[in-house]
Amino acid sequence: MKQKVEDLDWKNLGFVYRDLPYRYEAKYKDGEWQEGKLIENSTLVLSEGAEILHYGQEIFEGLKAYRREDGKINLFRPDENAHRFALSAERLAMPPFPEDRFVEAVKQVVLANKEYVPPYDSGATLYLRPFMIGTSNVLGVQAANEYTFRIFAVPVGAYIKGLNPADYIVSEYDRAAYAGTGQAKTSGNYASSLLPSVEAHKNGFADCLYLDPREHKYVDEFGGANFYGITQEGQFVTPKSKSILISITKRSLLELAKKQGLNPVERQITLEEAFIMKEAGAMGTAAVISPVGSITYEGKKHVIYSETETGPVTTKLYNELVDIQYGKQEGPEGWVQTID
């Protein structure tokens, strides 16, 4: 059933799927991308032999549209999502969707569903989910020769509500292999994190923190977000690894941290160093920034700054990022595209 805008409670949306009126679809066949268009049907029909069902050729993205105070709509760095989507496609042996068409398709979906972009100051956004799947029939292990690209939109509340410190546990599992598909945004990486996440939640933790898959010595990332820390010397540090997702939020915060004089750097971070960070957080499109209250490892809890309060550096970074996204503050050139 299609979602009616009048039935939405903007301040209590949650982070759940809703069927909006329009989405974008384009097909790849005969060696090229066909003309895409807006459609109303939210259902996908697949053959039982479709490649995605057996060998997992799938990639996706996540980005948001923000209602400004003047009623216009902002997109935050959609060109970066388009580029990462192309890189993910190449890693999964899929035909990259043209980056300029990706951005244009995002705008079409937002404008077609613009009444569902939550009001300014509601704490909600319009979340956009571009994805691509292999659809041709295959039996042996091989890449598909036909693909479907779609973008749908959903009004959502905060994935993690507010700057509330959360407790994490170091996982015994690996999320992705070194030099594997960890840098691509593909469903298999998330499927492998489901069991550890379920176990973490059962034990009262927000999620898992994964270590590097080769030595289990260095911090990699959380199940659904990247890690950053503020050292005792006041430096912004975030892991550099071949097994973690290329994060647009991380790249943005690295620039903001430089502007704020935090001398940011990407490097290996030992787990022991993470325990003594002045502040730490999880960062990503859905999470934005979520402060880390504690990290538990082998039964011992290590409190980072505070389990109840957010550190000043994290608060300042969060406020500046969100103000740029909502148009309250001007960001670096090219970060925001305003539509409507």
N, C-alpha and C positions, 0 to 999 in steps of 0.2 A: 504494500500500500504506500502510495506517495505521501511524503511528509507534508503536512500543511503548516505554513508559517505561523498561523494564528494559534496553533497548538503548542508552540515552543515556549518554554520557560528559559529565557536567555541566561539567567543566573544559575540554572541547575541543569545544564545540558549533559554533563558527563562526557566521557570520551567513547562514544558508541556510534555504530553505523546507522545512518538514516538515508532513506531513498528520496533524493531530491529530484526535481523535474528533469534536469539535463545533465548529460555527460558527453565527453568527446571520444570518438573512436576513429582509428585509422587501421588499415590492413596492409600487411606486407605480403606480396605474392609476385611470382614471375620475376623475382630479382629486384623489385623496387617497391617503395612505399606508395600506396594509392592515396587519392585525395581523401582527407579526413573530414568529419562533420560532427555536429552536435546531434545526439540522438536522445530519445526518452526512455528506451527500454534498458532496464538495469540488469537484465539477465544475459548471461553468456551461455551459449550452447556449444558443447565440445564432444568430439568423438571419443569413444573409449580408448582409442589408440593415440590420442593427442600427446605430443611430446612432453608437455608440462606435467602430465599425470604420472609419467614414468621416470623421466630423467631430469626434471626440475629446471628447465630453462625458464626462469622468471626473474625479473628485476622490478624494483619499485622506487618511488621517491615519496617524500613528505614535505610539504611547504604550506604556508598559511597566507590568507588574505586578512588584512586588518582594517577595521572601520576607523577612519580618522575623526577627529572632533568636528571637522567641517563637513562630514558626511561622505567624503571621497574615500576611495579604497586604496590601500597600499599593498604591494607585493614586496617581499623582502628577498632580494638577490635570486630571483627565479632563473637567471642565466647560469648561476652556479649549480642549481639543481639540474638544469638541462645538460650541463657539461658532465656532472657526475653520473647522470643517467647514461650518457654516451659511453663513459669509461666502464660502467658496469656492464653495458651491452657487449662491449669488446671482450671483456673478461669471460663472459658466458657464451661467447661465439654467436652472438646475436647481431643483427644489423642495426647500428645506431640510428635512433630517430633524429632527424635534423634538429639541431639545437634552436634555430630560429623558429621553426614550426612548433617546437615544444613550448616555448614561451608564449607564442601567439595562441596556442591551444589552451594553455592555462588561463589566459585573459578571457578567452571566449567562454570558458566554463564559469568563471567568476561572474562575468557580466550577465550570462544567461540565468544565473541563480542569485543575483545580487540582493534580492530581498531576504536571502538567508544569511547574508553577512551580518553577524551580530552587532548590536549597537555599540558605539564607543562607550567605554567605562563599564561594560557588562562583564569584563573579564573573560570574554569568549572570542573565538575567531572562526573563520571558515577554513577548515583543513582540506587540503587538496592531495589526492592520492593518484599520481600517475603510475601506471604499471604496464609491463609488456610480458606476454607469455608466448611460448611456442605452441602452435595449434595443429600443425600437420601430423598425420599418422606416422609413427615410427615403431619399429619392433627391436631392431638392433640399436646399440648405443651410438647415437649420432645426433647432430644438430638438426633442428627443424628447418623447413624451407618456406614455411608460412608462419606469420606472427600477427598477434592482435595487440595494439597499443590503445590504452584507455586512460582517461582522467575522470574521476568522480570527485564530488565535493560533499563535505559534511560539516555542519556547524557543531563546534565542540567547545566544551569548557576546558579548564586547565587539566593537562595530563597529570601533573603533580600540583596540587593546590598551594600556591603561595610559597614564600621562602621559609618553609618549615624543614628543619634538619631531619634527615632520614638515616636509619641504621642499615648498614650493608654487611654482607658476609662474603669472605673470600671463597670462591668456588673451587672444588676439587676437579671440576670438569674444564675442558677447553672449549671455547666458543668457536674458534676457527683455527685452521692450520697456518703455520708460518708460510708465507708465500702462497697461501691457498686463496680462497675467495673472500677473505676477511675485509679487504678494501672495497669490495663490491657490495652494493645494497641489494642482496638477493635473499629470497625467503629461506633457503637452506641454513643460512647463518643464524636466523632467528628460531628456526625449528630446533636446532641443536641447543638453544638456550632455554627452551620451554621447561624441560624437566628440572634443571637447576633452579629456575625461577619459582616453580611450584614448590619445591622443597624449601627454598628460602622463605617464601610467604608463609608456609606452614609453621616455620620457626620464628615468625615475627619480624622478618627483615623485609625491607623495601625491594631489594633485588640483590643480585650477585655482582661481585667485582672479580673479573677474570685476570689471571696472570698470563704472561707470555707463554706460548705453547711449546717452546723449545727447552727453556731452563726452569720455568715456573719460579722465576726470581723477580721479574719486573712487572709492574702494573701495565695492563693492556687497556681495558675499558669495562664499563658496566654492561648489563644485558641489553639495554636500549639507549645508552648515552655514553659520551666520552668522559674521561676523567681529567680534572685539573686540580692543581694544588697551589697554595701560596706558601712559600718556604719561610722559615724563621727570619730570613734576611729580607723578606718582602718581595720575592721574585715569583712571577706567574710561570708555572711549569706544567707541561702536559706531555703525555707519552708519545714517543715516536716509535712506530712499529709497523711491520709489513702485514700484520694480522688484524688491524683495527680499521674501522670505517673512516673514510675521508669525510670529516665533519665540516659542514658549512658554518654551523654555530661556533665550532672551535676556531676556524679561520677568522671569523669575525671578532671573537673575543681576544685572539692574539693581537689583532690590530688595536682594539680598544685598550687592552692592557698596556700596549706600548705607549699609547697616547696618555695613559694615566701614570706613566713612569714606573711600570712594574717590570721592565726589562724582560719581556716574555721569551720563552725558549721551548722548543720541542726537543726532548731528549729521553733517554731511558730513566725510569724512576723505580728504584728498588722498593719492594713492599715495606721494608724497614723504614725507608725515608718517608713513605706515605703516612706511616703511623705518627710521625712527628711534625706533620705539616701544621702550619699556623691556621690555615683554612683549607677546605677542599670542597669540590662540588661535582655534580653530574651535569653535562651540558648537551643539548640537542634541540632539534626543532620542536618536538612534542614537549620535552621537559623544560625547555628554555634554559634555566639554571636552577638546580635543586641542591641546596647545601648538604654536605655529608656530616651527619652527627657523630657517627662512629663506624669503625670497621672492625669486624670480629674475625679472628684468624686462630684456628686450632683451639677454640674455646675461650680465647682471651679477647676482651673488648678494648679497643683503642679509641678513646674519645678525641674527635678532631674539633677544636675550638669549643663547641658546646652542643649538647643534645637538645637544647631548647631555644637557643638564640642563633641568629645568623651573623657571621662576621662582617665587619665594615667593608672589606674589600669586595667580598661577594655581593653585598648589598649594592655597592656603587656600580659594579659591573652590570648587574641585573637591571638596575634602574636605567642606565644609559642605553643598554641594548633594547629594552622594551620601549623607551621613549623614541628611539630611532624608528623602530618598527611601526609604531602608531603615529608617527609624524609630529610628535611633540618636540623633537630635537632633530636637527639636520645631521645626517651621518656622512661618512665618506662618499665621494662621488660614485654614482652607479649602484649604490646599495639598495635604494628604494625606487620602485617604479609605481607611479600613481596612475590609477585608472578610474573610470566613471567621472 
